[in-house]
Amino acid sequence: PGHGGIDPGAEAGPVHEAGVMLGFARELAEVLRRAGMTVALTREEDVFVPLETRISVARATGADVFLSLHADALAEGEATGATVYLLADEASDAASARLAERHDRADLLAGIDLAGQDDLVAGVMMDLARTETRPRSERLAGALAAAIKGQGGRMHRHPIQQAAFSVLKSPDIPSVLLEVGFLSSEADRERLSDPEWRARMQGAILAALRDWAVADAAEAKLIRQ
């Protein structure tokens, strides 16, 4: 769940993004666990967790997927419906550089100790990892968009977009950010407060993860061959 603590995220009257997404994430976690998946939330309560700490939490738990949940607001223009975001290509080089500077090298790639390497080698290793991870993230984004549409969920007119979200910069874990809806949209606020709608959205996310896992395993088998 995005935001938390001193960072409430988007606000619409008494409703704030951090609280809405924490509730949604808790419900989603239970749906996924009942389906046999292992789930680790980056926060279990209304506390602030730095973006890069979230990535470290995902790596420490051996995550196969990182899903960041949001419900943003736009001051201008009209936005409604779910949107899936990928890390923008143009941000990749800068992201690699920042990660190499800020993190212990051993924490950057699971199972690869970069502690004795210089920035150039660390950057090359992260680029190689991201080259492999990028299409996996794209397939995950496509699976989410298809499943949400398949459940009759409302999608933004541009359902899959790209942006330089810091929380998506893990080189080796497929990562996407899902704007479940927009708090600036009255229709979305109503949907987010509807238990039946949330259950359908959570069911769509479960279906997407299942479909993605099957396709990802098949692709990995082909690569090994």
Beta strands, then each sheet from edge to edge (+ up, - down):
strand 1: 11-12
strand 2: 15-16
strand 3: 66-70
strand 4: 82-87
strand 5: 155-163
strand 6: 175-179
sheet 1: 1+ 2-
sheet 2: 3+ 6+ 4- 5-
end
